[in-house]
Amino acid sequence: MRIHHAISLTALAGALIAISFEVYAASGLRFLSHRTGLLMTLWTVLPYVVIFAGRFFF
């Protein structure tokens, strides 16, 4: 497996785990209807998005 594929899979797995933990901790998806919940989700997933996007830019 190439390093780029490994980094992409790690980033995607991390983002999925982070979102799953937020849904579990908030007891459902209702927290996304609030601005704070959406911003927290974006803040949590942002590092993984940067890692994934780095595959194309670096």
C-alpha positions as a Markdown table, in Angstrom:
| # | Residue | x | y | z |
|---|---|---|---|---|
| 1 | Met | 0.0 | 0.0 | 0.0 |
| 2 | Arg | 1.3 | 3.4 | -0.9 |
| 3 | Ile | 1.9 | 6.0 | 1.8 |
| 4 | His | -0.7 | 8.3 | 0.3 |
| 5 | His | -3.4 | 5.6 | 0.5 |
| 6 | Ala | -2.5 | 4.8 | 4.0 |
| 7 | Ile | -2.6 | 8.5 | 5.0 |
| 8 | Ser | -6.0 | 8.9 | 3.3 |
| 9 | Leu | -7.4 | 5.8 | 4.9 |
| 10 | Thr | -6.2 | 7.0 | 8.3 |
| 11 | Ala | -7.7 | 10.4 | 7.8 |
| 12 | Leu | -11.1 | 9.0 | 6.7 |
| 13 | Ala | -11.1 | 6.5 | 9.6 |
| 14 | Gly | -10.3 | 9.2 | 12.1 |
| 15 | Ala | -13.0 | 11.5 | 10.8 |
| 16 | Leu | -15.6 | 8.7 | 10.9 |
| 17 | Ile | -14.6 | 7.7 | 14.4 |
| 18 | Ala | -14.7 | 11.4 | 15.6 |
| 19 | Ile | -18.2 | 11.9 | 14.2 |
| 20 | Ser | -19.4 | 8.5 | 15.6 |
| 21 | Phe | -18.1 | 9.5 | 19.0 |
| 22 | Glu | -19.9 | 12.9 | 18.8 |
| 23 | Val | -23.2 | 11.2 | 17.8 |
| 24 | Tyr | -22.8 | 8.7 | 20.7 |
| 25 | Ala | -21.9 | 11.4 | 23.2 |
| 26 | Ala | -24.8 | 13.7 | 22.1 |
| 27 | Ser | -27.2 | 10.7 | 22.1 |
| 28 | Gly | -28.3 | 11.3 | 18.5 |
| 29 | Leu | -28.1 | 13.7 | 15.6 |
| 30 | Arg | -30.2 | 16.4 | 17.2 |
| 31 | Phe | -27.1 | 18.4 | 18.3 |
| 32 | Leu | -26.4 | 19.2 | 14.6 |
| 33 | Ser | -29.5 | 21.3 | 14.4 |
| 34 | His | -27.8 | 23.8 | 16.7 |
| 35 | Arg | -25.1 | 26.1 | 15.5 |
| 36 | Thr | -22.8 | 25.0 | 18.3 |
| 37 | Gly | -23.1 | 21.3 | 17.5 |
| 38 | Leu | -22.3 | 22.0 | 13.8 |
| 39 | Leu | -19.3 | 24.1 | 14.7 |
| 40 | Met | -18.0 | 21.5 | 17.1 |
| 41 | Thr | -18.3 | 18.8 | 14.4 |
| 42 | Leu | -16.5 | 20.9 | 11.9 |
| 43 | Trp | -13.8 | 21.6 | 14.5 |
| 44 | Thr | -13.4 | 17.9 | 15.2 |
| 45 | Val | -13.2 | 16.8 | 11.6 |
| 46 | Leu | -11.0 | 19.7 | 10.3 |
| 47 | Pro | -7.6 | 18.0 | 11.1 |
| 48 | Tyr | -8.7 | 14.9 | 9.2 |
| 49 | Val | -9.8 | 16.9 | 6.3 |
| 50 | Val | -6.5 | 18.7 | 6.2 |
| 51 | Ile | -4.6 | 15.4 | 6.3 |
| 52 | Phe | -6.8 | 14.0 | 3.5 |
| 53 | Ala | -6.4 | 17.2 | 1.4 |
| 54 | Gly | -2.7 | 17.1 | 2.0 |
| 55 | Arg | -2.6 | 14.0 | -0.2 |
| 56 | Phe | -3.4 | 16.2 | -3.2 |
| 57 | Phe | -1.4 | 19.3 | -2.3 |
| 58 | Phe | 1.9 | 18.0 | -0.8 |
